[in-house]
Amino acid sequence: MMEQEHKYIQQARTDPRAFAHLYDHYFPRVHAYVYYRVYDSQDAEDIIADVFLKAVRNLKHFKWRHNNSFAAWLFRIAHNRVKDYYRQRKRTVFSLESEDSLVKLASQSPLPEETLVQQETFWQVRARIAALSPRRQEIVTLKFYGGLRNCEIAQVLGLSERTISAHLCRALQDLKQRYAAQTRSELVTEASI
């Protein structure tokens, strides 16, 4: 994809229609990242549209530095747009109780029990991630929802790759410990019933 990506970037600088290939490739990752960070369908769609519009408009300023630089550049735009969203609304934490926070899961077998289990799992993971520091939340989100590599995350956040690795390692340890503590707590509760 890297050679084709480079070709598409060059073509898109003079013909915005050529950007469609880049859009198709990156949309699922940008969508997952933005939707997780904002978790309001309408706002997420607006932000995603802004991200790609800004990318098309500023593509002439993009400088190819290495194989992952376009992804880092695009996610830097997304990261900044999400920060602007919260700055404009003066919100810094996710609301797990908001009406817009109902999970819309597409299931191949839409049994109510399966949907309920998926929703519960989603909220448990989301709550554990929300308990991390803001920086670690952002790193975990870029890694697992945006699908970025550590070097790309470092570029997006303006940190060293070593710092990203350390934060990611500690975040995963924290998540594992919280999971283990919750599992132990559930086992104790079930035993006492």
Contact map, one row per residue, 1 for C-alpha under 8 A:
1111100000000000000000000000000000000000000000000000000000000000000000000000000000000000000000000000000000000000000000000000000000000000000000000000000000000000000000000000000000000000000000000
1111110000000000000000000000000000000000000000000000000000000000001000000000000000000000000000000000000000000000000000000000000000000000000000000000000000000000000000000000000000000000000000000
1111111000000000000000000000000000000000000000000000000000000000000000000000000000000000000000000000000000000000000000000000000000000000000000000000000000000000000000000000000000000000000000000
1111111100000000000000000000000000000000000000000000000000000000000000000000000000000000000000000000000000000000000000000000000000000000000000000000000000000000000000000000000000000000000000000
1111111110000000000001000000000000000000000000000000000000000000000000000000000000000000000000000000000000000000000000000000000000000000000000000000000000000000000000000000000000000000000000000
0111111111000000000000000000000000000000000000000000000000000000000000000000000000000000000000000000000000000000000000000000000000000000000000000000000000000000000000000000000000000000000000000
0011111111100000000000000000000000000000000000000000000000000000000000000000000000000000000000000000000000000000000000000000000000000000000000000000000000000000000000000000000000000000000000000
0001111111110000011011000000000000000000000000000000000000000000000000000000000000000000000000000000000000000000000000000000000000000000000000000000000000000000000000000000000000000000000000000
0000111111111000011001000000000000000000000000000000000000100000000000000000000000000000000000000000000000000000000000000000000000000000000000000000000000000000000000000000000000000000000000000
0000011111111100000000000000000000000000000000000000000000000000000000000000000000000000000000000000000000000000000000000000000000000000000000000000000000000000000000000000000000000000000000000
0000001111111111011000000000000000000000000000000000000000000000000000000000000000000000000000000000000000000000000000000000000000000000000000000000000000000000000000000000000000000000000000000
0000000111111111111000000000000000000000000000000000000100100000000000000000000000000000000000000000000000000000000000000000000000000000000000000000000000000000000000000000000000000000000000000
0000000011111111000000000000000000000000000000000000000000110000000000000000000000000000000000000000000000000000000000000000000000000000000000000000000000000000000000000000000000000000000000000
0000000001111111000000000000000000000000000000000000000000000000000000000000000000000000000000000000000000000000000000000000000000000000000000000000000000000000000000000000000000000000000000000
0000000000111111111000000000000000000000000000000000000000000000000000000000000000000000000000000000000000000000000000000000000000000000000000000000000000000000000000000000000000000000000000000
0000000000111111111100000000000000000000000000000000000100000000000000000000000000000000000000000000000000000000000000000000000000000000000000000000000000000000000000000000000000000000000000000
0000000000010011111100000000000000000000000000000000000000000000000000000000000000000000000000000000000000000000000000000000000000000000000000000000000000000000000000000000000000000000000000000
0000000110110011111111000000000000000000000000000000000000000000000000000000000000000000000000000000000000000000000000000000000000000000000000000000000000000000000000000000000000000000000000000
0000000110110011111111100000000000000000000000000000000100000000000000000000000000000000000000000000000000000000000000000000000000000000000000000000000000000000000000000000000000000000000000000
0000000000000001111111110000000000000000000000000000000000000000000000000000000000000000000000000000000000000000000000000000000000000000000000000000000000000000000000000000000000000000000000000
0000000100000000011111111000000000000000000000000000000000000000000000000000000000000000000000000000000000000000000000000000000000000000000000000000000000000000000000000000000000000000000000000
0000100110000000011111111100000000000000000000000000000000000000000000000000000000000000000000000000000000000000000000000000000000000000000000000000000000000000000000000000000000000000000000000
0000000000000000001111111110000000000000000000000001000000000000000000000000000000000000000000000000000000000000000000000000000000000000000000000000000000000000000000000000000000000000000000000
0000000000000000000111111111000000000000000000000000000000000000000000000000000000000000000000000000000000000000000000000000000000000000000000000000000000000000000000000000000000000000000000000
0000000000000000000011111111000000000000000000000000000000000000000000000000000000000000000000000000000000000000000000000000000000000000000000000000000000000000000000000000000000000000000000000
0000000000000000000001111111110000000000000000000000000000000000000000100000000000000000000000000000000000000000000000000000000000000000000000000000000000000000000000000000000000000000000000000
0000000000000000000000111111111000000000000000000000000000000000000000000000000000000000000000000000000000000000000000000000000000000000000000000000000000000000000000000000000000000000000000000
0000000000000000000000011111111100000000000000000000000000000000000000000000000000000000000000000000000000000000000000000000000000000000000000000000000000000000000000000000000000000000000000000
0000000000000000000000000111111110000000000000000000000000000000000000000000000000000000000000000000000000000000000000000000000000000000000000001110000000000000000000000000000000000000000000000
0000000000000000000000000111111111000000000000010000000000000000000000000010010000000000000000000000000000000000000000000000000000000000000000000100000000000000000000000000000000000000000000000
0000000000000000000000000011111111100000000100010000000000000000000000000000000000000000000000000000000000000000000000000000000000000000000000000000000000000000000000000000000000000000000000000
0000000000000000000000000001111111110000000000000000000000000000000000000000000000000000000000000000000000000000000000000000000000000000000000001100000000000000000000000000000000000000000000000
0000000000000000000000000000111111111000000000000000000000000000000000000000000000000000000000000000000000000000000000000000000000000000000011001100000000000000000000000000000000000000000000000
0000000000000000000000000000011111111110000100110000000000000000000000000000010001000000000000000000000000000000000000000000000000000000000000000000000000000000000000000000000000000000000000000
0000000000000000000000000000001111111111100100000000000000000000000000000000000000000000000000000000000000000000000000000000000000000000000000000000000000000000000000000000000000000000000000000
0000000000000000000000000000000111111110000000000000000000000000000000000000000000000000000000000000000000000000000000000000000000000000000010001000000000000000000000000000000000000000000000000
0000000000000000000000000000000011111110000000000000000000000000000000000000000001000000000001000000000000000000000000000000000000000000000010000000000000000000000000000000000000000000000000000
0000000000000000000000000000000001111111001100000000000000000000000000000000000001000000000001000000000000000000000000000000000000000000000000000000000000000000000000000000000000000000000000000
0000000000000000000000000000000001111111101100000000000000000000000000000000000000000000000000000001100000000000000000000000000000000000000000000000000000000000000000000000000000000000000000000
0000000000000000000000000000000000100111111100000000000000000000000000000000000000000000000000000001100000000000000000000000000000000000000000000000000000000000000000000000000000000000000000000
0000000000000000000000000000000000100011111110000000000000000000000000000000000000000000000000000001000000000000000000000000000000000000000000000000000000000000000000000000000000000000000000000
0000000000000000000000000000000000000001111111000000000000000000000000000000000000000000000000000000000000000000000000000000000000000000000000000000000000000000000000000000000000000000000000000
0000000000000000000000000000000000000111111111100000000000000000000000000000000000000000000000000000000000000000000000000000000000000000000000000000000000000000000000000000000000000000000000000
0000000000000000000000000000001001100111111111110000000000000000000000000000000000000000000000000000000000000000000000000000000000000000000000000000000000000000000000000000000000000000000000000
0000000000000000000000000000000000000000111111111000000000000000000000000000000000000000000000000000000000000000000000000000000000000000000000000000000000000000000000000000000000000000000000000
0000000000000000000000000000000000000000011111111100000000000000000000000000000000000000000000000000000000000000000000000000000000000000000000000000000000000000000000000000000000000000000000000
0000000000000000000000000000000001000000001111111110000000000000000000000000010011000000000000000000000000000000000000000000000000000000000000000000000000000000000000000000000000000000000000000
0000000000000000000000000000011001000000000111111111000000000000000000000000010000000000000000000000000000000000000000000000000000000000000000000000000000000000000000000000000000000000000000000
0000000000000000000000000000000000000000000011111111100000000000000000000000000000000000000000000000000000000000000000000000000000000000000000000000000000000000000000000000000000000000000000000
0000000000000000000000000000000000000000000001111111110000000000000000000000000010000000000000000000000000000000000000000000000000000000000000000000000000000000000000000000000000000000000000000
0000000000000000000000000000000000000000000000111111111000000000000000000100110010000000000000000000000000000000000000000000000000000000000000000000000000000000000000000000000000000000000000000
0000000000000000000000100000000000000000000000011111111100000000000000000000000000000000000000000000000000000000000000000000000000000000000000000000000000000000000000000000000000000000000000000
0000000000000000000000000000000000000000000000001111111110000000000000000000000000000000000000000000000000000000000000000000000000000000000000000000000000000000000000000000000000000000000000000
0000000000000000000000000000000000000000000000000111111111000000000000000000100000000000000000000000000000000000000000000000000000000000000000000000000000000000000000000000000000000000000000000
0000000000000000000000000000000000000000000000000011111111100000000000000100100000000000000000000000000000000000000000000000000000000000000000000000000000000000000000000000000000000000000000000
0000000000010001001000000000000000000000000000000001111111100000000000000000000000000000000000000000000000000000000000000000000000000000000000000000000000000000000000000000000000000000000000000
0000000000000000000000000000000000000000000000000000111111110000000000000000000000000000000000000000000000000000000000000000000000000000000000000000000000000000000000000000000000000000000000000
0000000000000000000000000000000000000000000000000000011111111100000000000000000000000000000000000000000000000000000000000000000000000000000000000000000000000000000000000000000000000000000000000
0000000010011000000000000000000000000000000000000000001111111100000000000000000000000000000000000000000000000000000000000000000000000000000000000000000000000000000000000000000000000000000000000
0000000000001000000000000000000000000000000000000000000011111100000000000000000000000000000000000000000000000000000000000000000000000000000000000000000000000000000000000000000000000000000000000
0000000000000000000000000000000000000000000000000000000001111110000000000000000000000000000000000000000000000000000000000000000000000000000000000000000000000000000000000000000000000000000000000
0000000000000000000000000000000000000000000000000000000001111111000001001000000000000000000000000000000000000000000000000000000000000000000000000000000000000000000000000000000000000000000000000
0000000000000000000000000000000000000000000000000000000000001111100000000000000000000000000000000000000000000000000000000000000000000000000000000000000000000000000000000000000000000000000000000
0000000000000000000000000000000000000000000000000000000000000111111011000000000000000000000000000000000000000000000000000000000000000000000000000000000000000000000000000000000000000000000000000
0000000000000000000000000000000000000000000000000000000000000011111010000000000000000000000000000000000000000000000000000000000000000000000000000000000000000000000000000000000000000000000000000
0000000000000000000000000000000000000000000000000000000000000001111110000000000000000000000000000000000000000000000000000000000000000000000000000000000000000000000000000000000000000000000000000
0100000000000000000000000000000000000000000000000000000000000001111111000000000000000000000000000000000000000000000000000000000000000000000000000000000000000000000000000000000000000000000000000
0000000000000000000000000000000000000000000000000000000000000000011111110000000000000000000000000000000000000000000000000000000000000000000000000000000100000000000000000000000000000000000000000
0000000000000000000000000000000000000000000000000000000000000001111111111000000000000000000000000000000000000000000000000000000000000000000000000000000100000000000000000000000000000000000000000
0000000000000000000000000000000000000000000000000000000000000101001111111100000000000000000000000000000000000000000000000000000000000000000000000000000000000000000000000000000000000000000000000
0000000000000000000000000100000000000000000000000000000000000000000111111110000000000000000000000000000000000000000000000000000000000000000000000001000100000000000000000000000000000000000000000
0000000000000000000000000000000000000000000000000000000000000000000111111111000000000000000000000000000000000000000000000000000000000000000000000001000110110000000000000000000000000000000000000
0000000000000000000000000000000000000000000000000000000000000100000011111111100000000000000000000000000000000000000000000000000000000000000000000000000000110000000000000000000000000000000000000
0000000000000000000000000000000000000000000000000010001000000000000001111111110000000000000000000000000000000000000000000000000000000000000000000000000000000000000000000000000000000000000000000
0000000000000000000000000000010000000000000000000000000000000000000000111111111000000000000000000000000000000000000000000000000000000000000000000100000000010000000000000000000000000000000000000
0000000000000000000000000000000000000000000000000000000000000000000000011111111100000000000000000000000000000000000000000000000000000000000000000000000000111000000000000000000000000000000000000
0000000000000000000000000000000000000000000000000010011000000000000000001111111110000000000000000000000000000000000000000000000000000000000000000000000000000000000000000000000000000000000000000
0000000000000000000000000000010001000000000000110010000000000000000000000111111111000000000000000000000000000000000000000000000000000000000000000000000000000000000000000000000000000000000000000
0000000000000000000000000000000000000000000000000000000000000000000000000011111111100000000000000000000000000000000000000000000000000000000000000000000000010000000000000000000000000000000000000
0000000000000000000000000000000000000000000000000000000000000000000000000001111111110000000000000000000000000000000000000000000000000000000000000000000000000000000000000000000000000000000000000
0000000000000000000000000000000000000000000000100110000000000000000000000000111111111000000000000000000000000000000000000000000000000000000000000000000000000000000000000000000000000000000000000
0000000000000000000000000000000001001100000000100000000000000000000000000000011111111100000000000000000000000000000000000000000000000000000000000000000000000000000000000000000000000000000000000
0000000000000000000000000000000000000000000000000000000000000000000000000000001111111110000000000000000000000000000000000000000000000000000000000000000000000000000000000000000000000000000000000
0000000000000000000000000000000000000000000000000000000000000000000000000000000111111111000000000000000000000000000000000000000000000000000000000000000000000000000000000000000000000000000000000
0000000000000000000000000000000000000000000000000000000000000000000000000000000011111111100000000000000000000000000000000000000000000000000000000000000000000000000000000000000000000000000000000
0000000000000000000000000000000000000000000000000000000000000000000000000000000001111111111100000000000000000000000000000000000000000000000000000000000000000000000000000000000000000000000000000
0000000000000000000000000000000000000000000000000000000000000000000000000000000000111111111100000000000000000000000000000000000000000000000000000000000000000000000000000000000000000000000000000
0000000000000000000000000000000000000000000000000000000000000000000000000000000000011111111000000000000000000000000000000000000000000000000000000000000000000000000000000000000000000000000000000
0000000000000000000000000000000000000000000000000000000000000000000000000000000000001111111000000000000000000000000000000000000000000000000000000000000000000000000000000000000000000000000000000
0000000000000000000000000000000000000000000000000000000000000000000000000000000000000111111100000000000000000000000000000000000000000000000000000000000000000000000000000000000000000000000000000
0000000000000000000000000000000000000000000000000000000000000000000000000000000000000111111111000000000000000000000000000000000000000000000000000000000000000000000000000000000000000000000000000
0000000000000000000000000000000000000000000000000000000000000000000000000000000000000110011111000000000000000000000000000000000000000000000000000000000000000000000000000000000000000000000000000
0000000000000000000000000000000000000000000000000000000000000000000000000000000000000000001111100000000000000000000000000000000001000000000000000000000000000000000000000000000000000000000000000
0000000000000000000000000000000000001100000000000000000000000000000000000000000000000000001111110000000000000000000000000000000001000000000000000000000000000000000000000000000000000000000000000
0000000000000000000000000000000000000000000000000000000000000000000000000000000000000000000011111100100000000000000000000000000000000000000000000000000000000000000000000000000000000000000000000
0000000000000000000000000000000000000000000000000000000000000000000000000000000000000000000001111100100000000000000000000000001000000000000000000000000000000000000000000000000000000000000000000
0000000000000000000000000000000000000000000000000000000000000000000000000000000000000000000000111110100000000000000000000000000000000000000000000000000000000000000000000000000000000000000000000
0000000000000000000000000000000000000000000000000000000000000000000000000000000000000000000000111111110000000000000000000000000000000000000000000000000000000000000000000000000000000000000000000
0000000000000000000000000000000000000000000000000000000000000000000000000000000000000000000000001111110000000000000000000000000000000000000000000000000000000000000000000000000000000000000000000
0000000000000000000000000000000000000011100000000000000000000000000000000000000000000000000000000111110000000000000000000000000000000000000000000000000000000000000000000000000000000000000000000
0000000000000000000000000000000000000011000000000000000000000000000000000000000000000000000000111111111000000000000000000000000000000000000000000000000000000000000000000000000000000000000000000
0000000000000000000000000000000000000000000000000000000000000000000000000000000000000000000000000111111100000000000000000000000000000000000000000000000000000000000000000000000000000000000000000
0000000000000000000000000000000000000000000000000000000000000000000000000000000000000000000000000000111110000000000000100000000000000000000000000000000000000000000000000000000000000000000000000
0000000000000000000000000000000000000000000000000000000000000000000000000000000000000000000000000000011111000000000000000000000000000000000000000000000000000000000000000000000000000000000000000
0000000000000000000000000000000000000000000000000000000000000000000000000000000000000000000000000000001111100000001001100000000000000000000000000000000000000000000000000000000000000000000000000
0000000000000000000000000000000000000000000000000000000000000000000000000000000000000000000000000000000111110100000000000000000000000000000000000000000000000000000000000000000000000000000000000
0000000000000000000000000000000000000000000000000000000000000000000000000000000000000000000000000000000011111100001000000000000000000000000000000000000000000000000000000000000000000000000000000
0000000000000000000000000000000000000000000000000000000000000000000000000000000000000000000000000000000001111100000000000000000000000000000000000000000000000000000000000000000000000000000000000
0000000000000000000000000000000000000000000000000000000000000000000000000000000000000000000000000000000000111110010000000000000000000000000000000000000000000000000000000000000000000000000000000
0000000000000000000000000000000000000000000000000000000000000000000000000000000000000000000000000000000001111111011000000000000000000000000000000000000000000000000000000000000000000000000000000
0000000000000000000000000000000000000000000000000000000000000000000000000000000000000000000000000000000000001111111000000000000000000000000000000000000000000000000000000000000000000000000000000
0000000000000000000000000000000000000000000000000000000000000000000000000000000000000000000000000000000000000111111100000000000000000000000000000000000000000000000000000000000000000000000000000
0000000000000000000000000000000000000000000000000000000000000000000000000000000000000000000000000000000000000011111110000000000000000000000000000000000000000000000000000000000000000000000000000
0000000000000000000000000000000000000000000000000000000000000000000000000000000000000000000000000000000000001111111111000000000000000000000000000000000000000000000000000000000000000000000000000
0000000000000000000000000000000000000000000000000000000000000000000000000000000000000000000000000000000010100111111111100000000000000000000000000000000000000000000000000000000000000000000000000
0000000000000000000000000000000000000000000000000000000000000000000000000000000000000000000000000000000000000001111111110000000000000000000000000000000000000000000000000000000000000000000000000
0000000000000000000000000000000000000000000000000000000000000000000000000000000000000000000000000000000000000000111111111000000000000000000000000000000000000000000000000000000000000000000000000
0000000000000000000000000000000000000000000000000000000000000000000000000000000000000000000000000000000010000000011111111100000000000000000000000000000000000000000000000000000000000000000000000
0000000000000000000000000000000000000000000000000000000000000000000000000000000000000000000000000000001010000000001111111110000000000000000000000000000000000000000000000000000000000000000000000
0000000000000000000000000000000000000000000000000000000000000000000000000000000000000000000000000000000000000000000111111111000000000000000000000000000000000000000000000000000000000000000000000
0000000000000000000000000000000000000000000000000000000000000000000000000000000000000000000000000000000000000000000011111111100000000000000000000000000000000000000000000000000000000000000000000
0000000000000000000000000000000000000000000000000000000000000000000000000000000000000000000000000000000000000000000001111111110000000000000000000000000000000000000000000000000000000000000000000
0000000000000000000000000000000000000000000000000000000000000000000000000000000000000000000000000000000000000000000000111111111000000000000000000000000000000000000000000000000000000000000000000
0000000000000000000000000000000000000000000000000000000000000000000000000000000000000000000000000000000000000000000000011111111100000000000000000000000000000000000000000000000000000000000000000
0000000000000000000000000000000000000000000000000000000000000000000000000000000000000000000000000000000000000000000000001111111110000000000000000000000000000000000000000000000000000000000000000
0000000000000000000000000000000000000000000000000000000000000000000000000000000000000000000000000000000000000000000000000111111111000000000000000000000000000000000000000000000000000000000000000
0000000000000000000000000000000000000000000000000000000000000000000000000000000000000000000000010000000000000000000000000011111111100000000000000000000000000000000000000000000000000000000000000
0000000000000000000000000000000000000000000000000000000000000000000000000000000000000000000000000000000000000000000000000001111111110000000000000000000000000000000000000000001001100000000000000
0000000000000000000000000000000000000000000000000000000000000000000000000000000000000000000000000000000000000000000000000000111111110000100100000000000000000000000000000000001000000000000000000
0000000000000000000000000000000000000000000000000000000000000000000000000000000000000000000011000000000000000000000000000000011111111100100000000000000000000000000000000000000000000000000000000
0000000000000000000000000000000000000000000000000000000000000000000000000000000000000000000000000000000000000000000000000000001111111000000000000000000000000000000000000000000000000000000000000
0000000000000000000000000000000000000000000000000000000000000000000000000000000000000000000000000000000000000000000000000000000111111101100000000000000000000000000000000010010000000000000000000
0000000000000000000000000000000000000000000000000000000000000000000000000000000000000000000000000000000000000000000000000000000001111111100000000000000000000000000000000000000000000000000000000
0000000000000000000000000000000000000000000000000000000000000000000000000000000000000000000000000000000000000000000000000000000001011111110000000000000000000000000000000000000000000000000000000
0000000000000000000000000000000000000000000000000000000000000000000000000000000000000000000000000000000000000000000000000000000000001111111000000000000000000000000000000000000000000000000000000
0000000000000000000000000000000000000000000000000000000000000000000000000000000000000000000000000000000000000000000000000000000000011111111100000000000000000000000000110010000000000000000000000
0000000000000000000000000000000000000000000000000000000000000000000000000000000000000000000000000000000000000000000000000000000011011111111110000000000000000000000000000000000000000000000000000
0000000000000000000000000000000000000000000000000000000000000000000000000000000000000000000000000000000000000000000000000000000000000111111111000000000000000000000000000000000000000000000000000
0000000000000000000000000000000000000000000000000000000000000000000000000000000000000000000000000000000000000000000000000000000000000011111111100000000010000000000100110000000000000000000000000
0000000000000000000000000000000000000000000000000000000000000000000000000000000000000000000000000000000000000000000000000000000010000001111111111000000000000000000000010010000000000000000000000
0000000000000000000000000000000010011000000000000000000000000000000000000000000000000000000000000000000000000000000000000000000000000000111111111100000000000000000000000000000000000000000000000
0000000000000000000000000000000010000000000000000000000000000000000000000000000000000000000000000000000000000000000000000000000000000000011111111111000010000000000000000000000000000000000000000
0000000000000000000000000000000000000000000000000000000000000000000000000000000000000000000000000000000000000000000000000000000000000000001111111111110010000000000000000000000000000000000000000
0000000000000000000000000000000000000000000000000000000000000000000000000000000000000000000000000000000000000000000000000000000000000000000111111111000000000000000000000000000000000000000000000
0000000000000000000000000000100110010000000000000000000000000000000000000000000000000000000000000000000000000000000000000000000000000000000111111110000000000000000000000000000000000000000000000
0000000000000000000000000000110110000000000000000000000000000000000000000010000000000000000000000000000000000000000000000000000000000000000011111111000000000000000000000000000000000000000000000
0000000000000000000000000000100000000000000000000000000000000000000000000000000000000000000000000000000000000000000000000000000000000000000001111111100000000000000000000000000000000000000000000
0000000000000000000000000000000000000000000000000000000000000000000000110000000000000000000000000000000000000000000000000000000000000000000001110111110110000000000000000000000000000000000000000
0000000000000000000000000000000000000000000000000000000000000000000000000000000000000000000000000000000000000000000000000000000000000000000000100011111110000000000000000000000000000000000000000
0000000000000000000000000000000000000000000000000000000000000000000000000000000000000000000000000000000000000000000000000000000000000000000000100001111111000000100110000000000000000000000000000
0000000000000000000000000000000000000000000000000000000000000000000000000000000000000000000000000000000000000000000000000000000000000000000000000000111111100001100000000000000000000000000000000
0000000000000000000000000000000000000000000000000000000000000000000110110000000000000000000000000000000000000000000000000000000000000000000000000001111111110000000000000000000000000000000000000
0000000000000000000000000000000000000000000000000000000000000000000000010000000000000000000000000000000000000000000000000000000000000000001001100001111111111000100100000000000000000000000000000
0000000000000000000000000000000000000000000000000000000000000000000000000000000000000000000000000000000000000000000000000000000000000000000000000000011111111111101100000000000000000000000000000
0000000000000000000000000000000000000000000000000000000000000000000000011001000000000000000000000000000000000000000000000000000000000000000000000000001111111111000000000000000000000000000000000
0000000000000000000000000000000000000000000000000000000000000000000000011011001000000000000000000000000000000000000000000000000000000000000000000000000111111100000000000000000000000000000000000
0000000000000000000000000000000000000000000000000000000000000000000000000001000000000000000000000000000000000000000000000000000000000000000000000000000011111110000000000000000000000000000000000
0000000000000000000000000000000000000000000000000000000000000000000000000000000000000000000000000000000000000000000000000000000000000000000000000000000001111111000000000000000000000000000000000
0000000000000000000000000000000000000000000000000000000000000000000000000000000000000000000000000000000000000000000000000000000000000000000000000000000001101111101100000000000000000000000000000
0000000000000000000000000000000000000000000000000000000000000000000000000000000000000000000000000000000000000000000000000000000000000000000000000000001001100111111100000000000000000000000000000
0000000000000000000000000000000000000000000000000000000000000000000000000000000000000000000000000000000000000000000000000000000000000000000000000000011011000011111110000000000000000000000000000
0000000000000000000000000000000000000000000000000000000000000000000000000000000000000000000000000000000000000000000000000000000000000000000000000000000000000001111111000000000000000000000000000
0000000000000000000000000000000000000000000000000000000000000000000000000000000000000000000000000000000000000000000000000000000000000000000000000000000001000011111111100000000000000000000000000
0000000000000000000000000000000000000000000000000000000000000000000000000000000000000000000000000000000000000000000000000000000000000000001000000000010011000011111111110000000000000000000000000
0000000000000000000000000000000000000000000000000000000000000000000000000000000000000000000000000000000000000000000000000000000000000000000000000000010000000000111111111000000000000000000000000
0000000000000000000000000000000000000000000000000000000000000000000000000000000000000000000000000000000000000000000000000000000000000000000000000000000000000000011111111100000000000000000000000
0000000000000000000000000000000000000000000000000000000000000000000000000000000000000000000000000000000000000000000000000000000000000001001000000000000000000000001111111110000000000000000000000
0000000000000000000000000000000000000000000000000000000000000000000000000000000000000000000000000000000000000000000000000000000000000001001100000000000000000000000111111111000000000000000000000
0000000000000000000000000000000000000000000000000000000000000000000000000000000000000000000000000000000000000000000000000000000000000000000000000000000000000000000011111111100000000000000000000
0000000000000000000000000000000000000000000000000000000000000000000000000000000000000000000000000000000000000000000000000000000000000000000000000000000000000000000001111111110000000000000000000
0000000000000000000000000000000000000000000000000000000000000000000000000000000000000000000000000000000000000000000000000000000000010001000100000000000000000000000000111111111000000000000000000
0000000000000000000000000000000000000000000000000000000000000000000000000000000000000000000000000000000000000000000000000000000000000000000000000000000000000000000000011111111100000000000000000
0000000000000000000000000000000000000000000000000000000000000000000000000000000000000000000000000000000000000000000000000000000000000000000000000000000000000000000000001111111110000000000000000
0000000000000000000000000000000000000000000000000000000000000000000000000000000000000000000000000000000000000000000000000000000000010000000000000000000000000000000000000111111111000000000000000
0000000000000000000000000000000000000000000000000000000000000000000000000000000000000000000000000000000000000000000000000000000110000000000000000000000000000000000000000011111111100000000000000
0000000000000000000000000000000000000000000000000000000000000000000000000000000000000000000000000000000000000000000000000000000000000000000000000000000000000000000000000001111111110000000000000
0000000000000000000000000000000000000000000000000000000000000000000000000000000000000000000000000000000000000000000000000000000000000000000000000000000000000000000000000000111111111000000000000
0000000000000000000000000000000000000000000000000000000000000000000000000000000000000000000000000000000000000000000000000000000100000000000000000000000000000000000000000000011111111100000000000
0000000000000000000000000000000000000000000000000000000000000000000000000000000000000000000000000000000000000000000000000000000100000000000000000000000000000000000000000000001111111110000000000
0000000000000000000000000000000000000000000000000000000000000000000000000000000000000000000000000000000000000000000000000000000000000000000000000000000000000000000000000000000111111111000000000
0000000000000000000000000000000000000000000000000000000000000000000000000000000000000000000000000000000000000000000000000000000000000000000000000000000000000000000000000000000011111111100000000
0000000000000000000000000000000000000000000000000000000000000000000000000000000000000000000000000000000000000000000000000000000000000000000000000000000000000000000000000000000001111111110000000
0000000000000000000000000000000000000000000000000000000000000000000000000000000000000000000000000000000000000000000000000000000000000000000000000000000000000000000000000000000000111111111000000
0000000000000000000000000000000000000000000000000000000000000000000000000000000000000000000000000000000000000000000000000000000000000000000000000000000000000000000000000000000000011111111100000
0000000000000000000000000000000000000000000000000000000000000000000000000000000000000000000000000000000000000000000000000000000000000000000000000000000000000000000000000000000000001111111110000
0000000000000000000000000000000000000000000000000000000000000000000000000000000000000000000000000000000000000000000000000000000000000000000000000000000000000000000000000000000000000111111111000
0000000000000000000000000000000000000000000000000000000000000000000000000000000000000000000000000000000000000000000000000000000000000000000000000000000000000000000000000000000000000011111111100
0000000000000000000000000000000000000000000000000000000000000000000000000000000000000000000000000000000000000000000000000000000000000000000000000000000000000000000000000000000000000001111111110
0000000000000000000000000000000000000000000000000000000000000000000000000000000000000000000000000000000000000000000000000000000000000000000000000000000000000000000000000000000000000000111111111
0000000000000000000000000000000000000000000000000000000000000000000000000000000000000000000000000000000000000000000000000000000000000000000000000000000000000000000000000000000000000000011111111
0000000000000000000000000000000000000000000000000000000000000000000000000000000000000000000000000000000000000000000000000000000000000000000000000000000000000000000000000000000000000000001111111
0000000000000000000000000000000000000000000000000000000000000000000000000000000000000000000000000000000000000000000000000000000000000000000000000000000000000000000000000000000000000000000111111
0000000000000000000000000000000000000000000000000000000000000000000000000000000000000000000000000000000000000000000000000000000000000000000000000000000000000000000000000000000000000000000011111
